[in-house]
Amino acid sequence: MQHFVIIGGGQCGARAAFALRDQGFDGSITLVGDERHLPYERPPLSKQHMLAPNGAEPPFIAGQQQYEERGIVVIAGDAATAIDRERRGVELASGRRIPYDRLLIATGAAPRRLPAAEGLDHVFYLRTHDDAAGLAARLAAGGHLAIIGAGFIGLELAAAARQRGLEVTVIEALPRILMRGVPEEIAAKVQALHQGNGVRIVCGAGIERLSGDSDGVVLALSTGEILKAGTLVVGIGAQPRAELAVKAGLTVENGIAVDASLQTSDPAIFAAGDCCSFPYEARRIRLEAWRNAQDQGAHAAAGMLGAVSPYEAVPWFWSDQYDCTLQIAGLADGAVTSVRREIEPGTFILFHLGEDGRLLAASAFGPGNRIAKDIRLAEMLIAKRAKPDAAALLQVSVNLKSLLPRA
């Protein structure tokens, strides 16, 4: 009987485990996670979990009974510490050793640490359910929340904190919010939304010094301002958890380097999700996104079973803030022009076109879920490498589905 092992108890690892069974694998599956919980989804941690009045349970992907029914052994709270490639075994912190015929590394990413904040009380990072539970308890106490970093996590937390009545200041070192992958036009709308809800946003400001006492944290900004807050959240991005791969001698390049079928430099080992970098559009990228983790988990399962089809899913991101949603399909780097379609007042989609007229990405913003259908159709156009007429993209009367290339 073959033994498949998955390191990483998150969305990607759990999806891969169930996909292996769905695709007919009848050998043993062991899923190893360093958290004490069963695998759960992370997106709610910065949203719904922050608004729960009495805390919230982890948003489990499946219950213990479902794992048992599918013959998936889950080892929680016991971190993998080493991979023995020669003898094909995974060593755990407990001293246990698990043999494997095929191995999937789905260890995700970890928050980037801020050296100046190390050792201070009242400072939080957000990655795990336990992180979220501790932060939510602090938000319940009210006061002033400072957030370093105006990316998705920081802004989602800002929205939740304002909805709980806290004073909120977001500090961003770069010239504007959402510099990574979000068009300036949409970022401006998001900033206006936050400011309209009482969030103070300070861009172009670095942190000169941090200090703390029993009451909170004091931030000295590069602008000369001294800011005091009861709670500080650091949200300055994430880095791939590739330590096991480095230690095992696998190729690492902005994450664990994999080929189009998600196989690493060792044919018996695969990697997927936030921890890996993979080929996309003639370059290597790494994505930190729920959809990517889910899709790559299933694709890696197929690869472990011998499939060699390339991973070609279009990148997709979303963020819910207040009553609005931001969604992005594709990657806009390389675009030379953008076309704006006004879906309705306050709701629009930007189509980003390459030099040859091909649709590379689409970015949309608006209240509720009104943009979801158009983004889904844009995603299909991107996948088909379509070159839609720019004038047609502009006209809301033109159904995007009609622009899909015919087979």
C-alpha positions as CSV (number, residue, x, y, z in Angstrom):
1,M,0.0,0.0,0.0
2,Q,1.3,3.5,-0.9
3,H,1.7,6.1,1.8
4,F,1.0,9.8,0.9
5,V,1.8,12.5,3.5
6,I,0.7,16.1,3.4
7,I,2.5,18.7,5.6
8,G,0.3,21.6,6.3
9,G,-3.1,21.6,8.0
10,G,-4.8,24.5,6.1
11,Q,-7.1,25.0,3.1
12,C,-4.6,23.6,0.6
13,G,-3.5,20.5,2.5
14,A,-7.1,19.5,3.5
15,R,-8.3,20.1,-0.1
16,A,-5.5,17.9,-1.4
17,A,-6.3,15.1,1.1
18,F,-10.0,14.9,0.0
19,A,-9.1,15.3,-3.7
20,L,-6.8,12.3,-3.4
21,R,-9.8,10.2,-2.3
22,D,-12.1,11.8,-4.9
23,Q,-9.6,10.9,-7.6
24,G,-9.5,7.2,-6.5
25,F,-6.4,6.9,-4.3
26,D,-6.9,4.0,-1.9
27,G,-3.6,4.1,0.0
28,S,-2.9,5.8,3.3
29,I,-3.2,9.6,3.7
30,T,-1.6,11.4,6.7
31,L,-2.2,15.1,7.1
32,V,0.2,16.8,9.5
33,G,-0.5,20.3,11.0
34,D,1.4,22.3,13.6
35,E,-1.8,24.0,14.9
36,R,-3.9,22.3,17.5
37,H,-7.1,22.7,15.4
38,L,-8.4,20.7,12.5
39,P,-7.8,22.5,9.1
40,Y,-9.9,25.6,8.8
41,E,-10.3,28.5,6.3
42,R,-8.4,31.7,7.0
43,P,-10.4,34.5,5.2
44,P,-13.0,34.9,8.0
45,L,-10.3,35.6,10.6
46,S,-9.9,39.2,9.6
47,K,-13.6,39.7,8.9
48,Q,-16.5,37.8,10.6
49,H,-14.3,36.6,13.5
50,M,-13.5,40.2,14.5
51,L,-17.2,41.0,14.7
52,A,-18.3,37.9,16.7
53,P,-19.5,39.2,20.1
54,N,-18.3,36.2,22.1
55,G,-15.5,34.8,19.9
56,A,-15.9,32.3,17.2
57,E,-15.0,28.7,16.5
58,P,-12.5,28.1,13.7
59,P,-14.3,27.8,10.3
60,F,-13.5,24.2,9.9
61,I,-13.2,22.8,6.4
62,A,-14.5,19.4,7.6
63,G,-15.3,17.7,10.9
64,Q,-13.3,14.8,12.5
65,Q,-15.9,12.3,11.4
66,Q,-15.5,13.3,7.7
67,Y,-11.8,12.7,7.8
68,E,-12.3,9.4,9.5
69,E,-15.0,8.4,6.9
70,R,-12.5,9.1,4.1
71,G,-9.6,7.4,5.8
72,I,-7.6,10.5,6.3
73,V,-5.4,10.5,9.4
74,V,-5.0,14.1,10.8
75,I,-2.1,14.8,13.2
76,A,-2.7,18.2,14.8
77,G,-0.4,20.1,17.0
78,D,2.7,18.2,16.0
79,A,5.0,20.2,13.6
80,A,7.0,18.5,10.9
81,T,10.7,19.3,11.6
82,A,12.6,17.6,8.8
83,I,12.2,15.7,5.6
84,D,14.5,12.7,5.0
85,R,14.5,12.5,1.2
86,E,16.9,9.6,1.0
87,R,14.7,7.3,3.2
88,R,11.5,9.1,2.4
89,G,10.3,10.0,5.8
90,V,8.9,13.0,7.7
91,E,10.2,13.7,11.2
92,L,7.8,15.4,13.7
93,A,8.5,17.5,16.8
94,S,7.2,14.7,18.9
95,G,9.9,12.4,17.6
96,R,7.5,10.4,15.5
97,R,8.6,9.5,11.9
98,I,6.1,9.0,9.1
99,P,7.2,7.3,5.9
100,Y,6.0,8.5,2.5
101,D,5.9,7.4,-1.1
102,R,4.7,10.8,-2.2
103,L,4.8,14.0,-0.1
104,L,3.0,17.3,-0.5
105,I,4.3,20.4,1.3
106,A,1.5,22.9,1.9
107,T,2.9,24.9,4.8
108,G,1.5,28.2,3.7
109,A,3.0,31.6,4.7
110,A,3.9,33.4,7.9
111,P,3.4,37.1,8.8
112,R,6.5,39.2,8.2
113,R,7.8,40.3,11.6
114,L,8.6,43.9,12.4
115,P,11.9,43.9,14.4
116,A,11.1,47.1,16.2
117,A,8.0,45.5,17.7
118,E,9.6,42.3,19.0
119,G,9.2,41.9,22.8
120,L,6.5,44.6,23.1
121,D,3.2,43.8,24.7
122,H,-0.1,44.8,23.0
123,V,1.3,43.9,19.5
124,F,-0.5,41.4,17.4
125,Y,0.0,39.6,14.1
126,L,-2.9,37.8,12.3
127,R,-2.5,34.4,10.7
128,T,-4.0,31.7,12.9
129,H,-7.3,31.2,14.6
130,D,-5.6,31.7,18.0
131,D,-4.2,35.0,16.7
132,A,-7.7,36.1,15.7
133,A,-9.2,35.0,19.1
134,G,-6.6,37.0,21.0
135,L,-7.1,40.1,18.8
136,A,-10.9,39.9,18.9
137,A,-10.8,39.9,22.7
138,R,-8.7,43.1,22.5
139,L,-11.1,44.8,20.1
140,A,-14.0,44.0,22.4
141,A,-12.3,46.3,25.0
142,G,-12.4,49.3,22.6
143,G,-9.9,52.1,22.5
144,H,-7.5,53.1,19.8
145,L,-6.2,50.5,17.3
146,A,-3.1,51.3,15.2
147,I,-2.4,49.1,12.1
148,I,0.9,49.1,10.3
149,G,0.3,48.1,6.7
150,A,-2.5,49.1,4.3
151,G,-2.9,45.8,2.5
152,F,-6.0,43.5,2.5
153,I,-5.5,42.2,6.1
154,G,-4.8,45.6,7.6
155,L,-7.8,47.2,5.8
156,E,-10.2,44.4,6.6
157,L,-9.2,44.6,10.3
158,A,-9.7,48.4,10.1
159,A,-13.2,47.9,8.8
160,A,-14.1,45.3,11.5
161,A,-12.6,47.5,14.3
162,R,-14.6,50.5,13.2
163,Q,-17.7,48.4,13.1
164,R,-17.0,47.6,16.7
165,G,-16.6,51.3,17.5
166,L,-12.8,51.6,17.9
167,E,-10.7,54.6,16.9
168,V,-8.5,53.3,14.0
169,T,-5.3,54.6,12.5
170,V,-3.7,52.8,9.5
171,I,-0.1,53.6,8.8
172,E,1.4,52.8,5.4
173,A,5.0,53.4,4.4
174,L,4.3,53.5,0.6
175,P,2.6,56.5,-1.1
176,R,-0.8,54.9,-1.2
177,I,-2.8,52.0,0.1
178,L,-3.0,48.6,-1.7
179,M,0.1,49.2,-3.8
180,R,0.5,45.5,-4.5
181,G,-1.8,44.5,-7.3
182,V,-4.7,47.0,-6.9
183,P,-5.1,49.8,-9.5
184,E,-4.8,53.3,-8.1
185,E,-8.4,54.2,-9.1
186,I,-9.8,51.3,-7.0
187,A,-7.4,52.0,-4.1
188,A,-8.7,55.6,-4.0
189,K,-12.3,54.3,-3.7
190,V,-11.3,51.9,-0.9
191,Q,-9.5,54.7,0.9
192,A,-12.5,57.0,0.6
193,L,-14.7,54.2,1.9
194,H,-12.6,53.9,5.0
195,Q,-12.2,57.6,5.6
196,G,-16.0,57.9,5.3
197,N,-16.3,55.3,8.0
198,G,-14.0,57.2,10.3
199,V,-10.6,55.5,9.7
200,R,-7.6,57.7,9.7
201,I,-5.1,56.6,7.0
202,V,-1.5,57.9,7.0
203,C,0.5,57.1,3.9
204,G,4.2,57.7,3.2
205,A,5.0,57.4,6.9
206,G,7.7,55.0,8.2
207,I,8.1,53.9,11.8
208,E,11.1,55.6,13.5
209,R,10.7,54.0,16.9
210,L,8.3,51.8,18.8
211,S,7.9,51.6,22.6
212,G,5.4,50.3,25.0
213,D,4.1,50.3,28.5
214,S,1.2,48.7,30.4
215,D,-1.3,50.9,28.6
216,G,-0.3,50.2,25.0
217,V,2.2,51.2,22.3
218,V,3.8,54.5,21.3
219,L,4.7,54.9,17.6
220,A,7.1,57.6,16.5
221,L,6.5,58.2,12.8
222,S,8.9,59.5,10.2
223,T,6.6,62.5,9.7
224,G,7.4,63.6,13.3
225,E,4.0,62.5,14.7
226,I,3.9,60.6,18.0
227,L,0.9,58.2,18.0
228,K,-0.4,56.3,21.0
229,A,-2.6,53.2,20.7
230,G,-3.9,50.6,23.1
231,T,-3.4,47.9,20.5
232,L,-1.0,47.6,17.5
233,V,-1.5,45.2,14.6
234,V,1.4,44.6,12.2
235,G,0.2,43.6,8.7
236,I,3.2,44.1,6.5
237,G,2.9,41.1,4.3
238,A,3.8,37.4,4.5
239,Q,6.7,35.2,3.6
240,P,6.5,31.6,2.4
241,R,7.1,28.9,5.0
242,A,9.9,27.1,3.1
243,E,12.2,26.2,5.9
244,L,11.6,22.5,5.6
245,A,12.3,22.6,1.9
246,V,15.5,24.6,2.4
247,K,16.7,22.1,5.1
248,A,15.9,19.2,2.7
249,G,17.9,20.7,-0.1
250,L,14.9,21.4,-2.4
251,T,15.1,24.3,-4.9
252,V,13.6,27.5,-3.4
253,E,12.9,30.7,-5.3
254,N,10.5,33.1,-3.6
255,G,9.0,30.0,-2.1
256,I,9.4,26.3,-2.9
257,A,10.0,26.2,-6.7
258,V,7.7,23.8,-8.5
259,D,7.0,23.1,-12.2
260,A,3.7,23.4,-14.0
261,S,2.4,20.2,-12.4
262,L,3.5,21.5,-8.9
263,Q,6.3,19.0,-8.6
264,T,9.5,20.2,-6.8
265,S,13.1,19.4,-7.7
266,D,12.5,16.0,-6.0
267,P,10.1,13.9,-8.1
268,A,8.5,12.4,-5.0
269,I,7.7,15.8,-3.4
270,F,5.1,18.3,-4.5
271,A,4.3,21.8,-3.1
272,A,1.2,23.9,-3.3
273,G,-0.5,27.0,-2.0
274,D,1.1,30.1,-0.4
275,C,4.5,28.3,0.2
276,C,5.3,27.6,-3.5
277,S,6.3,29.6,-6.6
278,F,5.1,28.3,-9.9
279,P,5.3,29.2,-13.6
280,Y,2.6,31.6,-15.0
281,E,2.7,33.5,-18.2
282,A,6.5,32.9,-18.8
283,R,7.5,34.0,-15.3
284,R,7.5,32.5,-11.8
285,I,5.0,33.8,-9.3
286,R,3.8,33.1,-5.8
287,L,0.2,33.8,-4.7
288,E,-1.3,34.2,-1.3
289,A,-5.0,33.6,-2.0
290,W,-7.8,31.3,-0.8
291,R,-8.7,30.3,-4.4
292,N,-5.2,29.4,-5.3
293,A,-4.7,27.3,-2.2
294,Q,-7.9,25.4,-3.0
295,D,-7.2,24.9,-6.7
296,Q,-3.6,24.0,-6.2
297,G,-4.4,21.5,-3.5
298,A,-6.6,19.5,-5.9
299,H,-4.1,19.9,-8.8
300,A,-1.2,18.7,-6.6
301,A,-3.3,15.6,-5.7
302,A,-3.6,14.8,-9.3
303,G,0.1,15.3,-9.8
304,M,0.9,12.9,-6.9
305,L,-1.2,10.3,-8.7
306,G,0.8,10.7,-11.9
307,A,-1.1,13.4,-13.9
308,V,1.2,15.8,-15.7
309,S,-1.3,18.5,-16.8
310,P,-0.1,22.1,-16.2
311,Y,-1.6,24.3,-13.5
312,E,-3.2,27.1,-15.5
313,A,-5.9,28.6,-13.2
314,V,-6.3,32.4,-13.5
315,P,-5.2,34.2,-10.3
316,W,-8.2,35.5,-8.4
317,F,-8.4,37.7,-5.2
318,W,-11.2,39.3,-3.2
319,S,-11.6,41.4,-0.1
320,D,-14.8,42.4,1.7
321,Q,-14.7,45.7,3.6
322,Y,-17.8,47.1,5.1
323,D,-20.6,46.5,2.6
324,C,-18.3,46.6,-0.4
325,T,-16.3,44.0,-2.3
326,L,-13.1,44.2,-4.3
327,Q,-12.3,41.4,-6.7
328,I,-9.4,41.0,-9.1
329,A,-8.9,38.3,-11.8
330,G,-5.5,37.9,-13.5
331,L,-2.3,39.9,-13.1
332,A,-2.2,43.4,-14.5
333,D,1.6,43.8,-14.7
334,G,2.4,44.1,-18.4
335,A,-0.8,45.9,-19.2
336,V,-0.5,49.1,-21.3
337,T,-4.1,50.4,-21.1
338,S,-7.2,50.1,-19.0
339,V,-10.8,50.4,-20.0
340,R,-13.5,51.3,-17.4
341,R,-17.0,49.8,-17.5
342,E,-19.5,51.6,-15.2
343,I,-21.8,48.8,-14.1
344,E,-24.0,51.2,-12.0
345,P,-23.2,54.3,-9.9
346,G,-20.4,53.4,-7.5
347,T,-19.8,50.0,-9.1
348,F,-17.3,49.5,-11.9
349,I,-14.8,47.1,-13.5
350,L,-11.4,47.9,-15.0
351,F,-10.2,45.8,-17.9
352,H,-6.4,45.7,-18.2
353,L,-5.1,45.1,-21.7
354,G,-1.6,44.1,-22.9
355,E,0.2,45.6,-25.9
356,D,-1.3,43.1,-28.2
357,G,-4.8,43.8,-27.0
358,R,-5.1,40.6,-24.9
359,L,-7.0,40.9,-21.7
360,L,-4.5,40.3,-18.9
361,A,-6.6,41.2,-15.8
362,A,-9.8,42.8,-14.5
363,S,-10.3,44.7,-11.3
364,A,-13.8,45.5,-9.9
365,F,-15.2,47.3,-6.9
366,G,-18.7,48.0,-5.6
367,P,-21.3,47.2,-2.9
368,G,-22.6,43.8,-2.3
369,N,-21.9,41.0,-4.8
370,R,-22.9,42.9,-7.9
371,I,-19.4,42.6,-9.5
372,A,-19.1,38.8,-9.1
373,K,-20.7,37.8,-12.4
374,D,-18.7,40.3,-14.5
375,I,-15.4,39.3,-12.8
376,R,-16.2,35.6,-13.4
377,L,-16.8,36.3,-17.2
378,A,-13.6,38.4,-17.3
379,E,-11.8,35.5,-15.7
380,M,-13.0,33.2,-18.5
381,L,-11.9,35.8,-21.1
382,I,-8.4,35.9,-19.5
383,A,-8.2,32.1,-19.5
384,K,-9.1,32.0,-23.2
385,R,-6.4,34.6,-24.0
386,A,-9.1,36.7,-25.5
387,K,-8.5,40.0,-27.3
388,P,-11.9,41.7,-26.8
389,D,-12.7,45.0,-28.6
390,A,-12.0,47.8,-26.1
391,A,-15.1,49.7,-27.2
392,A,-17.2,46.6,-26.4
393,L,-15.7,46.3,-23.0
394,L,-16.6,49.9,-22.3
395,Q,-20.3,49.5,-23.0
396,V,-22.3,48.0,-20.2
397,S,-25.0,47.0,-22.7
398,V,-22.6,44.5,-24.2
399,N,-22.7,41.1,-22.4
400,L,-19.2,40.0,-21.6
401,K,-20.2,36.4,-22.4
402,S,-20.7,37.5,-26.1
403,L,-17.0,38.4,-26.2
404,L,-15.7,34.9,-25.4
405,P,-13.9,33.4,-28.3
406,R,-15.9,30.7,-30.1
407,A,-14.5,27.2,-30.1
